[in-house]
């Protein structure tokens, strides 16, 4: 996404990434419920929420750090940094 030469390529990359993240969130939750004991359901279902909240916080912090870069480079790094995990 960070390398997208046109707006259409950037938009297509964002759509593909959203579908992949949505599937991953649903599959991880169902899998964790299937393999866990009834005593740990609540704990295991709250872990993805904590991870999502932490990821959003890290995203805001990294965007703040990258906001001092030139505009031509900054937005590409902000989108491309998501490929690291």
N, C-alpha and C positions, 0 to 999 in steps of 0.2 A: 504494500500500500504506500509506503513511503517513497517508493521509486516510480510511482505512477506518472507517466509523462502527460496524461490528459486527465480532465475531470471525470470522464466516463470510466477510465481504468481505475481511478481512485474510488469511485462509487461502487463499481463492481467488486473490488477487493473488500470494501467495507461490508457489503451485503454477504459475501461468502464467509467472512470472518464472523459475522453475527449469527449465521446459521450454525456454524461449527461450534461456537461458544454455547449456543442454546442447547444443542444436542448433548454436548459434554456435561452441562449442568444437570440435565434430566437423567442421563445415564449414570452419572456418578452418584446421584441421590438414590436412585432405585437400587443400584448395586450395593451401596453401603447398607441399605435397609435389608436386603436379602441375606447378607452374610453376617449381620450382627445379631446379638442376642436382644430379647425384648427389653432388657434393663438399660441398654445403651442407645436406644432409638433416638431419644431427644438430644443426647450429646452429639451423635453422629449427624443428625439432620441440621444441627446448628453450625457445624464446622464449615460447610460451604458458604453460609451467610457471613461468617466472620472473615473467611478468605476473600469474599467479594468486597466487603467493606474495607478491608485492608488494601486490596488492589486499587479500589477507587481513590483511597487516600494517597497511595504511592503515585498514582497517575496524576493527581493534582499537584503533588510536590514536584514530580519530574517535569511537568509542563511549566511550572513556575521557574524552575532552574533553566529550562531551555528557552524561556521567553526572552532572555537577554541576547540570544543569537540573532543574526540577521534574518529577516522575514523569509527570504528565499530558502534558507537552510533550516530554520527553526521548525516549521510545520512538518517538514519531511522527517526530521528526527523524532518529533512528537508522535507521529504515526508509526514510524519504523521501529521505535523502541519496543513495541508490543511483540515483535518477533523473537525477542531474547528468551522469554520463558518457554 
